[in-house]
Amino acid sequence: MISIEEARQKILSYVGVLEPEEKPIMDSIGQVLAQDVYSDINVPPLDNSAMDGYAIQSASTKGTLKSNPIILKVIGEVAAGSISDKVVRLGTAIRIMTGAPIPAGADTVVQFEKTDEQERSSSGKTLDEIGIFEEAPADNNIRRAGEDIKKGDLVLKAGVVIRPQEVGLLASLGYARVAVIRRPVVAVLATGDELVNVGEPLPLGRIYNSNTYSIASQVVKYGGVPKILGIARDTIDALWGKISDGLDADMLITSAGVSMGDYDVVKDVLAQHGQIAFWTVSMKPGKPLAFGTLNSEDGRKVPHLGLPGNPVSSMVSFEQFASSAIFKMLGKKDIVKSTISAISESNVKNKDGRRVFTRVFVRKDGDQYYANSVGPQGSGILTSMGQANGLMITPEDVALTNIGDSVEVQMLDWTQEQS
């Protein structure tokens, strides 16, 4: 039986960063940028107005007061997306909208609120003249060309995880597609004679195949693409037949068949068609866990993670190992789930010196997090995972976590309530 860290290190040694692919920017969210992105343009491309107002020469406003406004002649109007062919000179103004290019000759923009435009409009006067209430300094309310991004700038470095912010940046540069590390395909297979597909009648003594759906959902959550293989019955031939269908994937995950029972044949298949790297990990739930490689017809060695059959054990084990493997294949830098510090609101016994993951609900009170057990912790109680948002960790060398102890919690998800 090996430690969680040893098991994770062994698994990660068998997977690497996948190759790049080119995708539409809207399909790249959550993926890692595969190459540096430079700008071919200035952003903004031209000097433009940061306000709705009047483009003028600042010298035209010298000495103006609200009680004695300077009157300028309005010689035109320019909207965003248009370019004025008129030149602003002393004593003249061009009405301008936010984002519109600054007309030739203008060096400042006076916003509407600092003019008499509203008074003129409400009294029915034409806007062929405008009164300016305050002196306007040069460069006021002007966004200069290249103020955000200059032509030739390195805008995004390879290795960045693409978020909506990065998509917006790419779009501002005119990129419709981008090179990213491709998502890993993860084949998912449930094993067991007792399993029934969802949507079918449930005979006495059988259970529905929930593991396939929880595991496949975790694959999606962490950025992979699940390939669902269905159910394999508890014989070596049946299991190998199903596994063979998934050997074109980047990784294969099975559930059940890794314990000591007569029908636990996953280890036998690994031994016959590949190799076993380790079996059993010092954790609870999730002790029976097998990892190795399977030989594909094209000579590849496909990493195979054999998760326990109990649904909670399967999901907790995925959180510790499969998530990190997917992150590494995606090219992400932070591949081990982080923890937060919290105060335990439950007593947890550690009877056999394994690392214990207790399903908890984490709440925040002021600046402090609190973690409370969601109830019975049996590895078959899947409802407990539905009630939990974190896994409270009791280390191998701690026999008892007491109420009030400071603990580490691995978050399953975050909501505004905890932030």
N, C-alpha and C positions, 0 to 999 in steps of 0.2 A: 504494500500500500504506500503510495507516494503522496507528497504534499500537493496542494493546489498549484503552488508556484512551479513545482517541477513538472506537473502535468501540463500546465499552460505553456511553459517554455518548450516542452517536447512537441506539443501540437503546432506551435508557431514556427518551429524549425522545419516543418514539412510544408508550409505554405509561403508564398511570396506575393509581391505586388503584381497585379495582373496588367495586361497590355492596355494601351490607350484605345479609345474609340472616339469618333466624332459624332456629336449629337446636337440637335436643336437646343438652344439655350434654355428653353422652358422645360426640357426633359432632363436637365443636368443637375437639378436641385439635389443636394446631399452627396454628390460625387466630388472627387478630388481632381482639381485642374492638373492636366498632364504636361502642360508647357507654359512658359512665361507668355504673358499677353502685353504687347506694346501698342501704343496708340499711333495711328496714322493721321490723326487729325487733332486740332485744338478743340477743347471743350471748355466753354462755348466757342464756336467757330469764329464769331465776330463779337466786337463790343456790343452789349445790349443793355436794355433798360431793366433795372430791378424793380421798377414801380410803374404804375399807370400815372402819367403826368405829362410834362412838357419838356422837350429837349431844347436847351437854350445854350447861350454862351454865359458863363458865370459873370463875366464883366457887365452883362446887361442888367444885373440886379444890384449893382453897387449903390448903396444909399437908400434902398427901398425900405418902406415901413408899412405895417398893416394899415395905419391911419392914412398913409399916402403911398399906395402901391404904384409900382412902375408898370406901365401898360406896354405890352409887346404885341406886335402884329403876328397873328397865326397864319403861317404860309402853307400849312398842309397837315396831314395826319398819316401815321404809319402804324400798322398792326403787326403782331408777331407773324413771322413767315414772309413779310414783305420788306422791300428795301426802298427808301425814299430817294427820289432823284433830285431833291431840292437841297440847297446848302443853307445852313443856319448862319446868320450873320448877327452883328450887334443890333438889338432892337427887334429881333424876330424870334419866333418859336414854332416848333412842330409838335403837335399833339401826338403822344406816343403811348403804346400799350406795353405791358410787362412782356419781356422777351423779345421785343422788336429791336432790330439793329439800330444803333445810334447813328443818326444822320450826319453827313459831313458837316464840319464846322461847329457842332455842338460839343461841349465838354462837361455838361452836367444835366441832371434831370430833376425838375421840381415836381413833387407829387401833387395830385389834384387838391389835396387838403390845404395846401399852402398857396392856393390861387383863389380867385373869385369865380371859378367856373360854376359852382353850384348856384351862386346868387344870379349870375347871368342866365343860366338855364331856366331857373324858376321864374325869372322876370320876362322870359321870352326873347332875350337878346341873342343875336347870333354870336358864334364863337370865332369871329374873324379877328378878335382881339382878346387878350387875357391879362388880368392884373396879377402881379406877383407880390406876395405879402412879406417875404423875407429874403435876405441876401442868401444866395446859394453858392456854396464853395465848389471849386472845380472837382471833378470826379465823383460828385455826389450821386448815389443811386445808379451807378454804372458798373456792370459786371464785365470785366475786361476779357478779351479773347485769350483762351488758354489759362484762365484764372483757376479752373478746376484741374484740367489735364492739358499738358502741352504735347504737341506733336513729338513723337519719339520717346515719351515717358514710358517707363516700366510701370504698368498699372496693376497687374495681378501676377504674383509669383506662382510658379508650379508648386503644387502641394497644398494650395488653399482649398478648403472645403467650400463648395459653391452654395451660397444662401441667396435669398431674394436680393440682398444688397449687391452681390456679385453679378447676378443676372441683370440688374439695372445698370451696373457699370458697363458690362459687355454690350448691352443694347445701346448705351450712350456712345459707344465707339463704332456702332454699326455692325457688330458681330451677330449673325443669325445662328451660327453653329460654333461649337467649341470642342476642343480635345480634352477628354476626361478619362480617368482610369475606369475601365468598364466594371459593371456590377458582377460579382461572382454568382454563378448558377449553383445552387445547393439542392441536391436531390434529397428528398425526404421520404423515408419508408418506415411504416409501422409493421411490427411483427407480432404474431400471436393467433392461435386458433380460436381464441375467444372473441376476436374483434369482428364488428359488424360495421359496414359503411353507413354513414349518416344518410338519413332519408329512407332507409330500409326498415322493415319490421324487425323488432328485437326479440329473438327467441329466448326462452328461459335459460339462464346461465351464461349469457353472452353480454358484452358491453359495447357501446359505441366507440368508434375509433376517434377519440378526441385528440390524441397526441399528434397525429398528422397535422391537424389544423392549428393547434397551439404552436407547434414547432415551425410550421410554414409561416405563421404570422410573425413569429420572432425573426425569422429570416428576412421578411419584408421590413420589419421595424428597424433592423440594423443595416439595411441597405442592400441585401442580396435579392436574388430572384429564385423563388422556390420552384422546384420541379417535383411535383407530387407523383410518387410511384405506386401509391395504394397500400395494400395489405399483403404481407408475405406470411404464409402458413409456417408452422414450426417443423419444417424439415430442411435439411441442407439444400436439397435440389430446388425446392420452392423458393427458399431465400436467395440462393444464387441466381435463379432465373429473374427475380425482381431486381436484385442488385445490378445485374448485367445491363438492365435498361437505364441505369443511372450513372454508368461509368464514363459518360461523356460530360458529366458535370465537373465543376471545379472542386467540389467536396460532396461527400455523401454522409447523411446523418440517418441513423436508424434508431428506433426506440424499442426497448425490451430485448430479451434474449441474451443479456450479458451477465446474468447471475449464475448460481450454482445448480439450477434445476436441470432435470433430464431433457427438457425441451428448450433450454437456452443455448441456441446453436450459432449465435452470431460469432462467438470466438472461434468456433470450428471452421466457419467459412473464412474468417480472416487467416487462420492457420493454413487452410488449403489453397486459397487464392491470393494470398498476399503475406503480410507479416503483422504481428502484434507488437506495438511499441510499449504499451503498458495496460494494466488492468487493475482496477480499484484505486480510488483516491480517498484521502483522509478528509472527508467532508460529510455533513449530514444536513439535509438529505442529499443523496447522490453518490453514495460509496461505490456501487457497482457501475463502472464506466470503462469502456474499452476504447482504445485508440490504436490505429495502425494504418496501413495502406493496402489498397486492392489493385491488382494488376489488370489493366484494361487491354483490349485487343491491339490497340495502337502503341503499346509499350509504355504508356503513362502509368505512374503510381498515384492513384487517386486517394487523397486523405479520407479516412473513414472514422467518424466519431460515433461510437455506439452508446447511446444514452440509456439510462434506466427506463423501465416500463412504467413505473408509477408516475402519474402525470405531474405532480409537484417536483419530484426528483428530476424528471426530464427537463422541466422548464428552468429550475434553479441551475442545473448543470449547464444548460445552454447559456445562461447568463454569464457563467464563469469562463467558459471555454469557446463555444462556437461564436459568440459575439466578437471576441478578440480576433479569432481567425478571419472572420468576415471583414473586420476593420482593417486588418493587415492587408488582405487581398485588395481592398479598396484603396490602399495607399494612405490611409489615415495615420497620423502620428500618435495620437492618444488612443491606445488600443485596449487598455485595461480599465474597466469601469471604476470610476472614482467613488469616494465615500464622503459622507458628511458626519460631523460629530453631533450626537444627540444625547438626551437623558433618557435612560430606560424607565418605562412605566410598568415593566413586567419582570418577574423572576424567571430566569432560564437556566436549567440544569444541563451540564455537559458531562454525561456519564462515562463516555469511553474515549475521551481525549481526541475527538475529531473537531474540525471547525464547524460550528453550528450556524446555520442560516435560519433565523426565525422570521417568519412572515409578520410584518408589522405595518401599522398605519402611522405615518409621520405627520405631525402637525407642528405649526410654528406659533409660538407665543412670544411676542416681542422679538428679541434677537435670538431666542433659544428654540431649538428643535426638540421635540419629544417623540419617542417611539413606543408604541403600545402594541403588544401581541394582538392579532386579530382573532385569536381563539385556538381551537385544537390544531395541532401541528402535524398530524399524520400525513405521510407522503402521498396518500390517495385522496386527500381532501382538497379538491381543485377549487372549491368555493373560496378557500382561504387566499388563494392567489388573486381571485377577483376582488377581495376586500383589502388587499395589501397594496401599498405603494412603495414598499422598501423591504430589504432583507437586513435585519439586525445581526451583526457578527459577534459570536462568542468564540474567542481564539481557542486553539487546541489546549493551551496550558491554563485555561481558566475554567474551573469546575462549576462556578456559579456566577451568573450575572444577576445582581440584585437591583431592585427598584431604587432609582436614584443614581445608579452608576453611569459614568460617562461611557458611551459606546460609539462604535462606528457603524454606520448604516449605508448599505449600497442601495441607491434609489432605483426603483424599477421605472418610475416615471415622475415627472414634475408637473405640478399645476400651479396656478396663481396663488392658491391657498398656502403653498409651502414657500413661495419665492420671497 
